[in-house]
């Protein structure tokens, strides 16, 4: 199932290399502010959840935003399953400009 959602990116990291046993690894992880499950009335607010975003080269596309963290982005997201478990994968991010707030008199602040 694919969909697009606006998310708040709080951090990113990449890993690339080879383990001692010779197995290669190559990934980028995105940390996203995510609502806690409030259905049992045992939690409230948000936490940061980790999602995959392809290979380590993806990190380089967003490295220039380091001083802008956290930032809002439109994310193309897919939920996939192997029949027993499911996971959420982010396929792409498109940072969005800060939302302009309306000032008294109907003028946009920051416009």
N, CA, C and O of each residue as an XYZ file, in Angstrom:
444
protein
N       0.857     -1.163      0.000
C       0.000      0.000      0.000
C       0.908      1.231      0.000
O       1.736      1.403      0.894
N       0.740      2.093     -1.023
C       1.535      3.319     -1.121
C       0.647      4.523     -0.836
O      -0.530      4.546     -1.195
N       1.237      5.522     -0.183
C       0.531      6.764      0.077
C       1.542      7.872      0.323
O       2.730      7.614      0.517
N       1.054      9.114      0.311
C       1.887     10.276      0.577
C       1.418     10.910      1.875
O       0.218     11.017      2.124
N       2.360     11.325      2.692
C       2.034     11.938      3.974
C       3.037     13.040      4.281
O       4.192     12.974      3.861
N       2.591     14.051      5.016
C       3.493     15.089      5.497
C       4.057     14.630      6.831
O       3.306     14.295      7.748
N       5.381     14.615      6.940
C       6.036     14.121      8.149
C       7.013     15.165      8.677
O       7.436     16.065      7.952
N       7.361     15.027      9.949
C       8.370     15.879     10.569
C       9.635     15.048     10.761
O       9.669     14.132     11.584
N      10.680     15.378      9.988
C      11.952     14.666     10.050
C      12.789     15.305     11.150
O      13.084     16.499     11.102
N      13.173     14.497     12.150
C      13.968     15.010     13.261
C      15.446     14.652     13.135
O      16.287     15.237     13.818
N      15.765     13.693     12.266
C      17.154     13.312     12.081
C      17.304     12.284     10.984
O      16.327     11.678     10.543
N      18.549     12.091     10.542
C      18.877     11.098      9.517
C      20.277     10.566      9.793
O      21.115     11.260     10.369
N      20.520      9.320      9.373
C      21.874      8.772      9.448
C      22.042      7.721      8.363
O      21.076      7.095      7.926
N      23.279      7.541      7.940
C      23.541      6.477      6.974
C      24.619      5.554      7.507
O      25.434      5.934      8.348
N      24.602      4.338      6.999
C      25.607      3.339      7.340
C      26.007      2.630      6.061
O      25.159      2.238      5.260
N      27.310      2.471      5.879
C      27.794      1.763      4.697
C      29.132      1.145      5.039
O      29.998      1.791      5.629
N      29.291     -0.097      4.669
C      30.554     -0.772      4.932
C      30.413     -2.267      4.798
O      29.492     -2.780      4.164
N      31.369     -2.960      5.424
C      31.385     -4.415      5.393
C      31.625     -4.925      6.801
O      32.521     -4.453      7.501
N      30.819     -5.889      7.207
C      30.985     -6.492      8.532
C      32.185     -7.437      8.518
O      32.714     -7.766      7.456
N      32.607     -7.866      9.701
C      33.755     -8.766      9.828
C      33.572    -10.062      9.053
O      34.550    -10.661      8.605
N      32.310    -10.504      8.888
C      32.051    -11.756      8.171
C      31.978    -11.557      6.653
O      31.702    -12.504      5.917
N      32.228    -10.314      6.179
C      32.226    -10.029      4.750
C      30.907     -9.547      4.184
O      30.836     -9.185      3.009
N      29.857     -9.537      4.996
C      28.549     -9.095      4.522
C      28.512     -7.568      4.444
O      28.864     -6.871      5.396
N      28.078     -7.073      3.293
C      28.009     -5.629      3.080
C      26.715     -5.060      3.652
O      25.689     -5.739      3.690
N      26.776     -3.795      4.101
C      25.568     -3.088      4.531
C      25.596     -1.691      3.932
O      26.661     -1.101      3.751
N      24.405     -1.167      3.626
C      24.292      0.104      2.926
C      22.863      0.609      3.112
O      21.942      0.104      2.469
N      22.665      1.609      3.991
C      21.308      2.079      4.244
C      21.301      3.499      4.783
O      22.295      3.991      5.318
N      20.140      4.150      4.625
C      19.864      5.433      5.253
C      18.630      5.256      6.114
O      17.653      4.639      5.691
N      18.673      5.792      7.312
C      17.540      5.763      8.234
C      17.061      7.189      8.466
O      17.861      8.118      8.574
N      15.755      7.343      8.539
C      15.129      8.639      8.785
C      14.391      8.531     10.108
O      13.674      7.559     10.346
N      14.563      9.524     10.966
C      13.875      9.559     12.246
C      12.731     10.552     12.137
O      12.935     11.723     11.818
N      11.515     10.063     12.408
C      10.293     10.821     12.161
C       9.484     10.928     13.448
O       9.295      9.944     14.163
N       9.004     12.149     13.732
C       8.119     12.336     14.885
C       6.820     11.582     14.600
O       6.164     11.812     13.585
N       6.461     10.675     15.519
C       5.335      9.775     15.320
C       4.457      9.769     16.565
O       4.957      9.712     17.688
N       3.149      9.829     16.358
C       2.200      9.812     17.478
C       2.286      8.492     18.238
O       2.375      7.426     17.630
N       2.261      8.563     19.551
C       2.196      7.364     20.378
C       0.779      6.797     20.344
O      -0.186      7.528     20.120
N       0.663      5.492     20.567
C      -0.637      4.816     20.588
C      -1.371      5.185     21.872
O      -0.954      4.801     22.966
N      -2.449      5.923     21.737
C      -3.226      6.368     22.901
C      -4.467      5.510     23.144
O      -5.268      5.821     24.025
N      -4.636      4.434     22.372
C      -5.861      3.642     22.440
C      -6.095      2.975     23.800
O      -7.242      2.698     24.153
N      -5.043      2.715     24.560
C      -5.193      2.070     25.867
C      -5.061      3.064     27.010
O      -5.049      2.678     28.179
N      -4.961      4.348     26.671
C      -4.839      5.418     27.658
C      -3.619      5.229     28.572
O      -3.654      5.551     29.759
N      -2.530      4.690     27.972
C      -1.292      4.508     28.740
C      -0.145      5.338     28.164
O       0.982      5.263     28.653
N      -0.427      6.125     27.131
C       0.610      6.949     26.505
C      -0.026      8.194     25.921
O      -1.219      8.220     25.615
N       0.798      9.235     25.771
C       0.334     10.451     25.111
C       1.524     11.145     24.476
O       2.663     10.961     24.906
N       1.256     11.944     23.450
C       2.312     12.702     22.806
C       2.950     11.977     21.641
O       2.320     11.171     20.956
N       4.231     12.289     21.437
C       4.949     11.741     20.292
C       6.285     11.148     20.707
O       6.807     11.425     21.786
N       6.812     10.339     19.833
C       8.154      9.776     19.979
C       8.792      9.822     18.597
O       8.132     10.169     17.617
N      10.053      9.478     18.518
C      10.730      9.420     17.237
C      10.861      7.969     16.818
O      11.371      7.137     17.568
N      10.392      7.670     15.603
C      10.477      6.315     15.066
C      11.446      6.307     13.889
O      11.582      7.302     13.177
N      12.108      5.188     13.694
C      13.114      5.036     12.639
C      12.496      4.305     11.448
O      11.834      3.279     11.609
N      12.723      4.853     10.243
C      12.229      4.250      9.007
C      13.373      4.177      8.007
O      14.270      5.020      8.018
N      13.342      3.175      7.150
C      14.343      3.047      6.099
C      14.064      3.993      4.944
O      12.910      4.273      4.619
N      15.148      4.487      4.318
C      15.058      5.345      3.133
C      16.148      4.940      2.146
O      16.982      5.766      1.772
N      16.150      3.712      1.731
C      17.083      3.271      0.699
C      18.523      3.180      1.153
O      18.818      2.932      2.322
N      19.414      3.387      0.193
C      20.845      3.213      0.423
C      21.496      4.482      0.977
O      20.859      5.532      1.055
N      22.754      4.377      1.356
C      23.487      5.478      1.983
C      23.533      6.724      1.111
O      23.602      7.835      1.637
N      23.497      6.570     -0.201
C      23.548      7.736     -1.100
C      22.345      8.665     -0.904
O      22.439      9.853     -1.213
N      21.226      8.155     -0.400
C      20.051      8.995     -0.144
C      20.357     10.087      0.877
O      19.857     11.206      0.764
N      21.173      9.764      1.867
C      21.535     10.731      2.900
C      22.135     11.994      2.290
O      21.841     13.105      2.730
N      22.976     11.813      1.276
C      23.668     12.949      0.663
C      22.703     13.960      0.046
O      23.025     15.146     -0.030
N      21.532     13.513     -0.393
C      20.538     14.400     -0.996
C      19.978     15.411      0.007
O      19.489     16.471     -0.383
N      20.051     15.083      1.289
C      19.439     15.909      2.334
C      20.465     16.492      3.301
O      20.092     17.205      4.232
N      21.734     16.206      3.101
C      22.793     16.648      4.007
C      22.792     18.166      4.195
O      23.095     18.650      5.286
N      22.457     18.920      3.150
C      22.444     20.381      3.231
C      21.371     20.912      4.172
O      21.384     22.095      4.514
N      20.442     20.058      4.596
C      19.367     20.478      5.501
C      19.722     20.295      6.973
O      18.867     20.494      7.836
N      20.947     19.926      7.274
C      21.354     19.651      8.657
C      21.037     20.812      9.589
O      20.601     20.589     10.719
N      21.244     22.041      9.141
C      20.964     23.209      9.973
C      19.487     23.533     10.073
O      19.098     24.407     10.848
N      18.652     22.840      9.299
C      17.210     23.097      9.282
C      16.415     22.056     10.061
O      15.184     22.103     10.071
N      17.096     21.123     10.712
C      16.381     20.078     11.465
C      15.693     20.669     12.678
O      16.239     21.583     13.296
N      14.541     20.196     13.035
C      13.709     19.301     12.238
C      13.101     20.048     11.059
O      12.993     21.274     11.080
N      12.698     19.291     10.013
C      12.036     19.908      8.876
C      10.829     19.068      8.464
O      10.781     17.863      8.714
N       9.871     19.714      7.840
C       8.680     19.038      7.344
C       8.953     18.573      5.915
O       9.652     19.243      5.155
N       8.395     17.422      5.564
C       8.605     16.883      4.220
C       7.382     16.095      3.779
O       6.667     15.513      4.594
N       7.160     16.090      2.472
C       6.175     15.188      1.887
C       6.905     13.879      1.635
O       7.946     13.860      0.977
N       6.367     12.798      2.151
C       7.027     11.506      2.034
C       6.161     10.545      1.242
O       4.956     10.444      1.470
N       6.786      9.839      0.308
C       6.120      8.738     -0.379
C       6.423      7.493      0.452
O       7.575      7.077      0.576
N       5.378      6.912      1.013
C       5.516      5.835      1.990
C       4.835      4.576      1.464
O       3.823      4.648      0.768
N       5.398      3.432      1.803
C       4.774      2.161      1.438
C       4.805      1.229      2.643
O       5.813      1.130      3.342
N       3.695      0.555      2.875
C       3.628     -0.491      3.895
C       3.699     -1.822      3.154
O       2.888     -2.102      2.271
N       4.692     -2.643      3.533
C       4.895     -3.937      2.885
C       4.857     -5.041      3.935
O       5.066     -4.789      5.122
N       4.589     -6.261      3.491
C       4.527     -7.392      4.406
C       5.130     -8.630      3.765
O       5.195     -8.748      2.541
N       5.569     -9.548      4.612
C       6.016    -10.852      4.131
C       4.949    -11.906      4.413
O       5.181    -13.100      4.222
N       3.784    -11.460      4.866
C       2.684    -12.365      5.198
C       2.522    -12.544      6.699
O       1.453    -12.933      7.169
N       3.580    -12.260      7.453
C       3.522    -12.383      8.913
C       3.736    -11.050      9.601
O       3.031    -10.714     10.552
N       4.697    -10.300      9.126
C       4.990     -9.007      9.728
C       4.939     -7.935      8.643
O       5.080     -8.222      7.454
N       4.738     -6.707      9.076
C       4.747     -5.610      8.106
C       5.772     -4.571      8.529
O       6.147     -4.480      9.698
N       6.217     -3.791      7.550
C       7.123     -2.693      7.847
C       6.763     -1.519      6.953
O       6.153     -1.678      5.895
N       7.156     -0.344      7.406
C       6.909      0.891      6.681
C       8.222      1.362      6.077
O       9.238      1.452      6.766
N       8.192      1.661      4.779
C       9.377      2.107      4.060
C       9.086      3.474      3.462
O       8.021      3.687      2.883
N      10.021      4.393      3.598
C       9.911      5.694      2.951
C      10.707      5.617      1.653
O      11.897      5.303      1.668
N      10.043      5.905      0.520
C      10.712      5.838     -0.781
C      11.332      7.166     -1.183
O      12.369      7.188     -1.846
N      10.712      8.272     -0.791
C      11.268      9.573     -1.151
C      10.788     10.635     -0.177
O       9.737     10.506      0.451
N      11.584     11.684     -0.071
C      11.241     12.846      0.752
C      11.316     14.088     -0.116
O      12.205     14.219     -0.957
N      10.382     14.993      0.094
C      10.434     16.291     -0.571
C      10.214     17.348      0.497
O       9.077     17.604      0.895
N      11.310     17.972      0.971
C      11.168     19.005      2.006
C      10.209     20.097      1.543
O      10.203     20.493      0.378
N       9.398     20.570      2.488
C       8.447     21.640      2.176
C       8.844     22.894      2.937
O       9.439     22.822      4.013
N       8.506     24.045      2.365
C       8.788     25.320      3.015
C       7.995     25.421      4.298
O       6.939     24.807      4.446
N       8.518     26.204      5.223
C       7.801     26.448      6.475
C       6.424     27.025      6.149
O       6.279     27.829      5.228
N       5.443     26.617      6.894
C       4.083     27.105      6.685
C       4.034     28.581      7.025
O       4.496     28.998      8.087
N       3.479     29.360      6.132
C       3.347     30.798      6.366
C       2.139     31.035      7.256
O       1.055     30.507      7.009
N       2.336     31.825      8.280
C       1.241     32.108      9.203
C       0.626     33.448      8.868
O       1.313     34.385      8.463
N      -0.674     33.521      9.044
C      -1.382     34.767      8.717
C      -1.222     35.771      9.842
O      -1.416     35.434     11.010
N      -0.872     36.987      9.506
C      -0.751     38.079     10.476
C      -2.051     38.854     10.488
O      -2.849     38.731      9.559
N      -2.283     39.656     11.530
C      -3.491     40.485     11.550
C      -3.553     41.327     10.280
O      -2.535     41.830      9.807
N      -4.744     41.473      9.742
C      -4.921     42.247      8.516
C      -4.819     41.387      7.268
O      -4.907     41.898      6.151
N      -4.631     40.063      7.452
C      -4.629     39.154      6.307
C      -3.320     39.050      5.556
O      -3.266     38.385      4.522
N      -2.257     39.685      6.039
C      -0.955     39.595      5.343
C      -0.203     38.371      5.858
O      -0.282     38.031      7.039
N       0.515     37.727      4.972
C       1.300     36.559      5.344
C       2.627     36.984      5.961
O       3.333     37.829      5.412
N       2.954     36.403      7.086
C       4.245     36.650      7.724
C       5.274     35.850      6.960
O       5.054     34.675      6.667
N       6.383     36.463      6.637
C       7.460     35.756      5.947
C       7.258     35.674      4.450
O       8.052     35.024      3.770
N       6.233     36.302      3.910
C       5.994     36.218      2.468
C       6.852     37.214      1.725
O       6.787     37.290      0.498
